[in-house]
Amino acid sequence: MASELSADAADPGSHRESDEIVILRPTDARSDLLTGLDRKCDRFRSVLVSLRHTAFSPTFVKSLDRRWRVGEVADQVGRTSQYIRTKEKSGDLPPPPIDKRGRRIGYDLDSINRIRDFAGARPCRGSEDEPAVVAFSSFKGGCGKSTLSVHFAQYLALRGYHVLFIDVDPQASATTLFGLNPDYEDPVTNVEVLDSDVRLEDFLAGETEEFGVCVRPSYFPGIDIVPAGMNLNNAEYFLAGNIQSDNSLWGRLRDGITQVWHNYDVVVLDPPPALGFLSISVLNAANALVTPMRPTTVDFASTSSFMDMLRDNVYQLTDSDWRLPIYYHFHTILINDFDRNVPAQREICDSMRKIFGAEDLCEAVMVKSAAIDSASKEMKTVYDLSDPLTDPKTHKRCLSYLDAFCAELENRIRRIWPSHQEDLREQAVI
């Protein structure tokens, strides 16, 4: 790029005796910078439009196509296969659909929930129990919080709970996994896909006082979602500019959640991987935390810094004039993306087991799995799949690790509900 240098540029071969540093700056630096950024944005945009046209065709509607056999349904509902068949024959329950050959296709999740409701087998919270608001929080990118939070929400829905998923990350990875196309404008009509919805940033910025208008149903039965997009960054700027003059903004997300949480058993939050006002708003809104950590030295150090920040945040916001009622029923660390073939990772895991007790560290470990990567490549989760996209053993192994982690979190949630204490004691969970 041909451009003039500033007039006081020094001879590259000379040495200056003073401490003054001469900056060699093109005279048209701003123009060149913007031109380069425009070029990169346009090229990224063209590829993104192409990818999203492929992934989100005009007729694309994501659905849960997974089906379960009657024996699997019986295990999930806690009734026998004979009980289900008998109720179908008596007309109390609709039978599953059949294919052209007269064979049963299997039960979808809506059908399973109808059986649960008929049998009184929903594992929901009691009417007097406080809903769990679980945030997957860390300011280290790549720790897997979005993937884990989506799978956890879906696990709960498969178990029969009512779940609200709130994506507070402008990158909107979780929103995309739920089949929604964030921030996309049709190049012909120039209309945003989500333009008819009031969004989370509108609520956080005070443009609406009703949090419920930000909520929309998802393709996954039992889960509603508050989607995210790049415009959520506007809420970050709004909070940064106004929170000192209006301290109530620290608790605005929490106040919004309490408007609607009576409709749900569990609220799952996915914050951005950064230390900003959105992240702190999530920490203030949650009543339970999960911190995913990859077993590497860098991630261990980052998690340590996150703990320092979290402690300082709680000190400041509870000891100040604001006196926000911040509390967590539990805060646990999850070792995620663990590669058993790496000795250094095994050493870190062993060390973590020695220094942390059961309340601070999940017993379950999420092992690195090609099944999750293969599913996300198809814009799916492992819980979406009826048939594995990888080797069946790999898929089954991944499911076992996911189920173990999610079941452990489910039990931690149930411990905070007084209505579940007797069942937990009978199951020897407490």
C-alpha positions as CSV (number, residue, x, y, z in Angstrom):
1,M,0.0,0.0,0.0
2,A,1.6,3.3,-1.1
3,S,1.2,6.0,1.5
4,E,3.2,8.9,2.8
5,L,4.9,8.8,6.1
6,S,4.7,11.5,8.7
7,A,7.3,14.3,8.1
8,D,9.3,13.6,11.3
9,A,10.0,9.9,10.4
10,A,13.5,8.9,11.4
11,D,16.1,7.2,9.2
12,P,15.5,3.5,9.9
13,G,19.2,2.9,10.2
14,S,19.9,5.7,12.6
15,H,19.8,5.6,16.4
16,R,18.3,8.4,18.6
17,E,19.9,9.3,21.8
18,S,16.6,10.8,23.4
19,D,13.8,8.7,24.8
20,E,11.4,10.1,22.3
21,I,9.8,7.5,20.1
22,V,8.9,8.5,16.6
23,I,5.7,6.9,15.3
24,L,5.7,6.0,11.6
25,R,2.1,6.5,10.8
26,P,0.6,6.8,7.3
27,T,-1.0,10.1,6.8
28,D,-4.2,8.5,5.6
29,A,-4.3,5.9,8.4
30,R,-7.9,6.2,9.3
31,S,-9.1,5.9,5.6
32,D,-6.9,2.9,5.0
33,L,-8.0,1.2,8.3
34,L,-11.7,1.7,7.4
35,T,-11.2,0.6,3.9
36,G,-9.5,-2.6,5.1
37,L,-12.2,-3.3,7.7
38,D,-15.0,-2.6,5.1
39,R,-13.4,-5.2,2.8
40,K,-13.1,-7.8,5.5
41,C,-16.7,-7.2,6.8
42,D,-18.1,-7.5,3.2
43,R,-16.2,-10.8,2.6
44,F,-17.2,-12.2,6.0
45,R,-20.8,-11.1,5.3
46,S,-20.9,-12.8,1.9
47,V,-19.7,-16.1,3.3
48,L,-22.0,-15.8,6.3
49,V,-25.0,-15.2,4.0
50,S,-24.1,-18.2,2.0
51,L,-23.7,-20.4,5.1
52,R,-26.9,-19.2,6.6
53,H,-28.8,-19.7,3.3
54,T,-27.6,-23.3,3.5
55,A,-28.3,-23.8,7.2
56,F,-31.5,-21.7,7.3
57,S,-33.3,-22.2,4.1
58,P,-36.6,-20.3,3.7
59,T,-38.5,-23.4,4.7
60,F,-36.1,-24.4,7.5
61,V,-37.8,-25.1,10.8
62,K,-35.8,-27.0,13.3
63,S,-37.7,-29.9,15.0
64,L,-37.0,-32.6,17.5
65,D,-37.4,-35.8,15.4
66,R,-36.1,-38.2,18.0
67,R,-38.4,-41.1,18.9
68,W,-38.5,-43.6,21.8
69,R,-39.7,-47.2,22.1
70,V,-42.4,-48.0,24.7
71,G,-39.8,-49.7,27.0
72,E,-37.7,-46.5,27.0
73,V,-40.8,-44.4,27.7
74,A,-41.7,-46.7,30.6
75,D,-38.3,-46.2,32.2
76,Q,-38.6,-42.4,31.8
77,V,-42.1,-42.2,33.1
78,G,-41.7,-44.7,36.0
79,R,-44.5,-46.9,34.8
80,T,-44.5,-50.3,33.1
81,S,-44.9,-50.9,29.4
82,Q,-48.1,-52.8,30.2
83,Y,-49.5,-49.8,32.0
84,I,-49.0,-47.6,29.0
85,R,-50.4,-50.2,26.6
86,T,-53.5,-50.6,28.8
87,K,-54.2,-46.9,29.0
88,E,-53.9,-46.7,25.2
89,K,-56.3,-49.5,24.7
90,S,-58.8,-47.9,27.1
91,G,-58.6,-44.6,25.2
92,D,-57.1,-42.7,28.2
93,L,-53.9,-42.1,26.2
94,P,-53.4,-41.8,22.4
95,P,-51.3,-44.5,20.8
96,P,-48.1,-43.6,18.9
97,P,-48.5,-43.1,15.1
98,I,-47.9,-45.9,12.7
99,D,-46.0,-46.0,9.4
100,K,-47.3,-47.3,6.1
101,R,-46.4,-50.8,7.0
102,G,-48.5,-50.6,10.2
103,R,-45.5,-50.4,12.5
104,R,-45.4,-48.0,15.5
105,I,-43.1,-45.1,14.7
106,G,-42.4,-44.5,18.4
107,Y,-43.2,-41.8,20.9
108,D,-42.1,-38.2,20.6
109,L,-41.4,-36.0,23.6
110,D,-44.8,-34.4,23.5
111,S,-46.4,-37.9,23.7
112,I,-44.1,-38.8,26.6
113,N,-45.1,-35.7,28.5
114,R,-48.8,-36.4,28.0
115,I,-48.1,-39.8,29.6
116,R,-46.2,-38.1,32.4
117,D,-49.1,-35.7,33.0
118,F,-51.7,-38.4,32.9
119,A,-49.7,-40.6,35.4
120,G,-48.8,-37.6,37.6
121,A,-45.1,-38.3,36.9
122,R,-43.8,-34.9,36.1
123,P,-40.6,-34.3,38.2
124,C,-41.4,-30.6,38.6
125,R,-40.8,-28.3,41.6
126,G,-43.5,-27.7,44.2
127,S,-45.7,-24.6,43.9
128,E,-43.9,-23.1,46.9
129,D,-40.4,-24.0,45.7
130,E,-38.1,-21.3,44.3
131,P,-37.2,-22.0,40.6
132,A,-33.5,-22.7,40.1
133,V,-31.7,-20.0,38.0
134,V,-28.5,-21.7,36.9
135,A,-25.8,-19.7,35.1
136,F,-22.9,-21.4,33.2
137,S,-20.4,-18.7,33.9
138,S,-16.7,-18.2,33.1
139,F,-15.0,-15.4,31.3
140,K,-12.7,-17.9,29.5
141,G,-13.8,-18.4,25.9
142,G,-13.8,-22.0,24.6
143,C,-14.6,-23.6,27.9
144,G,-17.8,-25.1,26.5
145,K,-20.4,-23.2,28.5
146,S,-22.8,-22.7,25.6
147,T,-22.7,-26.3,24.6
148,L,-23.1,-27.5,28.1
149,S,-25.9,-25.1,29.0
150,V,-27.9,-26.1,25.9
151,H,-27.5,-29.8,26.6
152,F,-28.4,-29.4,30.2
153,A,-31.6,-27.5,29.3
154,Q,-32.5,-30.2,26.9
155,Y,-31.7,-33.0,29.4
156,L,-34.1,-31.3,31.9
157,A,-36.8,-31.0,29.2
158,L,-36.4,-34.7,28.3
159,R,-37.0,-35.5,32.0
160,G,-40.2,-33.5,31.9
161,Y,-39.2,-30.2,33.5
162,H,-40.4,-26.8,32.2
163,V,-37.3,-24.8,31.3
164,L,-36.5,-21.2,30.2
165,F,-33.2,-20.7,28.4
166,I,-31.9,-17.2,28.3
167,D,-29.0,-16.5,25.9
168,V,-27.1,-13.4,27.2
169,D,-24.2,-13.9,24.8
170,P,-24.1,-11.5,21.8
171,Q,-22.3,-14.3,19.9
172,A,-25.6,-16.2,20.1
173,S,-24.1,-19.7,19.8
174,A,-26.9,-21.1,21.9
175,T,-29.6,-19.3,20.0
176,T,-28.2,-20.8,16.8
177,L,-28.2,-24.3,18.3
178,F,-31.9,-23.8,19.0
179,G,-32.5,-23.3,15.3
180,L,-32.9,-19.5,15.4
181,N,-31.0,-17.3,13.0
182,P,-29.7,-14.3,14.9
183,D,-29.1,-10.9,13.3
184,Y,-29.7,-12.2,9.8
185,E,-31.2,-9.8,7.3
186,D,-32.6,-11.1,4.1
187,P,-30.4,-9.5,1.4
188,V,-33.5,-9.0,-0.8
189,T,-36.1,-7.8,1.7
190,N,-33.6,-6.4,4.2
191,V,-35.9,-7.7,6.9
192,E,-34.5,-9.2,10.1
193,V,-35.8,-12.7,10.9
194,L,-36.5,-11.7,14.5
195,D,-37.6,-8.2,13.8
196,S,-41.1,-8.8,15.1
197,D,-39.9,-9.7,18.6
198,V,-39.0,-7.5,21.5
199,R,-35.5,-8.6,22.4
200,L,-33.6,-8.9,25.6
201,E,-31.6,-5.7,24.9
202,D,-34.9,-3.8,24.7
203,F,-35.8,-5.0,28.2
204,L,-32.3,-4.3,29.7
205,A,-32.4,-0.8,28.2
206,G,-35.8,0.0,29.7
207,E,-37.7,0.1,26.4
208,T,-40.2,-2.4,27.7
209,E,-41.1,-3.3,31.3
210,E,-42.4,-6.7,30.4
211,F,-39.8,-9.5,30.3
212,G,-42.3,-12.0,29.0
213,V,-42.5,-10.3,25.6
214,C,-38.8,-11.4,25.1
215,V,-39.7,-15.1,25.5
216,R,-40.6,-17.3,22.6
217,P,-41.1,-21.1,22.3
218,S,-38.3,-23.3,21.0
219,Y,-38.5,-26.3,18.7
220,F,-37.6,-28.5,21.8
221,P,-40.8,-29.3,23.8
222,G,-40.6,-28.0,27.3
223,I,-38.1,-25.2,26.5
224,D,-38.8,-21.6,25.9
225,I,-36.0,-19.3,24.9
226,V,-35.0,-15.7,25.1
227,P,-32.7,-15.4,22.1
228,A,-29.6,-13.3,21.6
229,G,-27.9,-11.5,18.8
230,M,-25.2,-9.0,18.1
231,N,-27.6,-6.1,19.0
232,L,-27.3,-7.4,22.6
233,N,-24.0,-5.5,22.6
234,N,-26.1,-2.3,22.7
235,A,-27.3,-3.4,26.1
236,E,-23.7,-3.7,27.3
237,Y,-23.1,-0.1,26.2
238,F,-26.3,1.1,27.8
239,L,-25.5,-0.5,31.1
240,A,-21.9,0.9,31.0
241,G,-23.3,4.4,30.4
242,N,-26.1,4.4,32.9
243,I,-25.5,2.0,35.7
244,Q,-23.6,4.5,37.9
245,S,-26.6,6.8,37.9
246,D,-29.2,4.1,38.2
247,N,-28.0,1.3,40.5
248,S,-31.2,-0.7,40.0
249,L,-29.8,-1.7,36.6
250,W,-27.5,-4.2,38.4
251,G,-30.6,-6.2,39.2
252,R,-32.7,-5.6,36.1
253,L,-32.2,-9.0,34.6
254,R,-32.9,-10.7,37.9
255,D,-36.1,-8.7,38.2
256,G,-37.1,-9.6,34.7
257,I,-36.6,-13.3,35.4
258,T,-38.8,-13.2,38.5
259,Q,-41.6,-11.8,36.4
260,V,-41.9,-15.1,34.5
261,W,-40.2,-17.8,36.6
262,H,-43.4,-19.0,38.0
263,N,-44.0,-20.7,34.6
264,Y,-40.8,-22.7,34.9
265,D,-38.9,-25.2,37.1
266,V,-35.5,-24.1,35.9
267,V,-34.0,-21.1,34.2
268,V,-30.7,-21.6,32.4
269,L,-28.5,-18.6,31.6
270,D,-25.6,-18.5,29.1
271,P,-23.6,-15.3,29.6
272,P,-20.8,-13.9,27.4
273,P,-17.3,-15.1,28.0
274,A,-16.1,-11.7,29.1
275,L,-16.0,-9.5,32.2
276,G,-18.6,-7.0,31.4
277,F,-21.9,-5.6,32.6
278,L,-23.9,-8.4,30.9
279,S,-21.8,-11.0,32.7
280,I,-22.2,-9.4,36.0
281,S,-25.9,-9.0,35.5
282,V,-26.1,-12.7,35.0
283,L,-24.1,-13.4,38.1
284,N,-26.5,-11.2,40.0
285,A,-29.5,-12.8,38.5
286,A,-28.5,-16.5,39.1
287,N,-29.2,-18.4,42.3
288,A,-26.8,-21.3,41.2
289,L,-23.6,-21.3,39.3
290,V,-21.7,-23.8,37.2
291,T,-18.2,-22.9,36.0
292,P,-16.9,-25.1,33.2
293,M,-13.1,-25.5,33.1
294,R,-10.9,-27.3,30.6
295,P,-8.1,-29.1,32.5
296,T,-5.2,-27.0,31.2
297,T,-2.9,-24.6,33.0
298,V,-4.2,-21.6,31.1
299,D,-7.8,-22.5,31.9
300,F,-7.0,-23.2,35.5
301,A,-5.4,-19.7,35.8
302,S,-8.4,-18.1,34.1
303,T,-10.8,-19.9,36.4
304,S,-8.8,-18.7,39.4
305,S,-9.2,-15.2,38.2
306,F,-12.9,-15.7,37.6
307,M,-13.3,-16.8,41.3
308,D,-11.4,-13.6,42.4
309,M,-13.7,-11.5,40.3
310,L,-16.8,-13.3,41.5
311,R,-15.8,-12.8,45.2
312,D,-15.1,-9.1,44.6
313,N,-18.4,-8.7,42.8
314,V,-20.3,-10.2,45.7
315,Y,-18.4,-8.2,48.3
316,Q,-19.0,-4.9,46.4
317,L,-22.7,-5.4,45.6
318,T,-23.8,-6.8,48.9
319,D,-21.7,-4.4,51.2
320,S,-22.5,-1.2,49.2
321,D,-25.5,1.0,49.6
322,W,-27.3,-1.1,47.0
323,R,-27.2,-4.3,49.2
324,L,-28.3,-6.6,46.4
325,P,-29.6,-9.9,47.7
326,I,-27.0,-12.1,45.9
327,Y,-26.9,-15.8,47.0
328,Y,-26.2,-19.1,45.3
329,H,-27.7,-22.4,46.4
330,F,-24.7,-24.1,44.9
331,H,-21.6,-23.2,42.9
332,T,-19.7,-26.0,41.3
333,I,-16.8,-26.4,38.9
334,L,-17.1,-28.9,36.0
335,I,-14.0,-30.3,34.3
336,N,-15.0,-30.2,30.7
337,D,-13.4,-31.3,27.4
338,F,-11.1,-33.7,29.2
339,D,-8.7,-35.7,27.1
340,R,-7.6,-38.8,29.0
341,N,-4.7,-39.3,26.6
342,V,-3.0,-36.1,27.7
343,P,-0.9,-36.7,30.9
344,A,-0.9,-33.0,31.9
345,Q,-4.7,-33.0,31.9
346,R,-4.8,-36.1,34.0
347,E,-2.5,-34.5,36.5
348,I,-4.7,-31.4,36.7
349,C,-7.8,-33.5,37.2
350,D,-6.1,-35.5,40.0
351,S,-5.0,-32.3,41.7
352,M,-8.5,-30.8,41.5
353,R,-9.9,-33.9,43.2
354,K,-7.4,-33.5,46.0
355,I,-8.0,-29.8,46.7
356,F,-11.8,-29.5,46.2
357,G,-14.6,-31.3,48.0
358,A,-17.8,-32.7,46.5
359,E,-19.7,-29.4,46.9
360,D,-17.1,-27.4,44.9
361,L,-16.3,-29.9,42.1
362,C,-18.7,-32.0,40.1
363,E,-18.1,-35.7,40.5
364,A,-18.9,-36.1,36.8
365,V,-16.4,-35.2,34.2
366,M,-17.2,-34.3,30.6
367,V,-14.7,-36.0,28.3
368,K,-13.7,-34.6,24.9
369,S,-16.0,-36.2,22.4
370,A,-16.3,-36.2,18.6
371,A,-20.0,-36.8,19.0
372,I,-20.6,-33.3,20.3
373,D,-18.5,-31.8,17.5
374,S,-20.2,-33.8,14.8
375,A,-23.7,-32.9,16.1
376,S,-22.9,-29.2,16.3
377,K,-21.6,-29.3,12.7
378,E,-25.1,-30.3,11.7
379,M,-26.6,-27.6,14.0
380,K,-27.8,-30.2,16.4
381,T,-27.1,-31.4,19.9
382,V,-26.4,-35.0,21.0
383,Y,-29.9,-35.0,22.6
384,D,-31.4,-34.1,19.2
385,L,-30.2,-37.3,17.5
386,S,-32.1,-40.5,17.0
387,D,-29.2,-42.0,15.1
388,P,-25.6,-41.3,15.9
389,L,-23.5,-39.2,13.5
390,T,-20.3,-40.9,14.8
391,D,-19.4,-44.4,15.7
392,P,-22.3,-45.8,17.9
393,K,-19.8,-46.5,20.7
394,T,-18.6,-42.9,20.6
395,H,-22.1,-41.6,20.7
396,K,-23.2,-43.9,23.5
397,R,-20.1,-43.0,25.5
398,C,-20.8,-39.3,25.1
399,L,-24.4,-39.7,26.1
400,S,-23.3,-41.5,29.3
401,Y,-21.0,-38.6,30.2
402,L,-23.7,-36.0,29.5
403,D,-26.3,-37.8,31.4
404,A,-24.1,-38.3,34.4
405,F,-23.2,-34.6,34.5
406,C,-26.8,-33.4,34.0
407,A,-28.2,-35.9,36.5
408,E,-25.7,-34.6,39.1
409,L,-26.8,-31.0,38.5
410,E,-30.5,-32.1,38.5
411,N,-30.0,-33.6,42.0
412,R,-28.3,-30.4,43.2
413,I,-31.3,-28.5,42.0
414,R,-33.8,-30.8,43.6
415,R,-32.0,-30.4,46.9
416,I,-33.0,-26.8,47.1
417,W,-36.7,-27.7,46.7
418,P,-38.4,-28.6,50.0
419,S,-41.0,-30.6,48.1
420,H,-38.4,-33.0,46.8
421,Q,-36.6,-33.8,50.1
422,E,-38.6,-36.9,51.0
423,D,-38.0,-38.5,47.5
424,L,-34.3,-37.6,47.7
425,R,-34.0,-39.3,51.1
426,E,-35.8,-42.4,49.7
427,Q,-33.3,-42.4,46.8
428,A,-30.4,-42.0,49.2
429,V,-29.4,-38.8,47.4
430,I,-29.3,-36.9,50.7
